[in-house]
Amino acid sequence: MLVNTDGRAEIISAIAKLETQCPAEVVFCEIPRSADYTKWFILPVVLTTMASVISVHLLAGSLPVVWLLLLQLPLLALFWFASRVPAIGRALIPNQAEQASVKLAAVHLFAEHALFETPNRMGLLVLVSTFERRVHILADRGLESLVSTDVWQSEVALVVSHIRAGTTAIGVCKTIENLAERLSVGKTLPGAALLPNAL
């Protein structure tokens, strides 16, 4: 996971502080991955295995056909496990497929945890998906009317830059602080959050 226990505590604290300054209900969630990307791995693994066997045959043409057939199994297993290494796996998945999967995961979590059931529709989900190293910020109608799409995109870019730097929790906390500045009502509100600050 990209956020350790201390980082998670810092994020929860930042959210609790924000919720005393503005009417937003913010929830942070980090998930291991947003989808099963197996279908994107199968063809590259099979083609790489076949190319490897053909290369062995060309370099050592005297090998019996049975050996070449048997060689396919360990190579297939090797390349399959290699495709599960996050950096390699991400390279095999189209950018749009990852983006769509993370967005869909955010929508499911938003609905599953009823983030839409807040006064004035002020729910906000900050989702970090570890495998994809992506962020999706999903705001309900009340917040969307107060904050432009460009702002959400810039906040996503901020968190992603911190993911790359290995400081994900700091990026999420900065985004929460930025949101607090934009939505602050100028007075302390009762700290009666309706939703948990993290899932």
Secondary structure, DSSP 8 states (H G I E B T S, - for coil): --S-HHHHHHHHHHHHHHHHHSS-EEEEEEES-SS--HHHHHHHHHHHHHHHHHHHHHHSTTS-HHHHHHHHHHHHHHHHHHHTSHHHHHHHS-HHHHHHHHHHHHHHHHHHTTTT-SGGG-EEEEEEETTTTEEEEEE-HHHHTTS-HHHHHHHHHHHHHHHHHT-HHHHHHHHHHHHHHHH--SS------SS-SB-
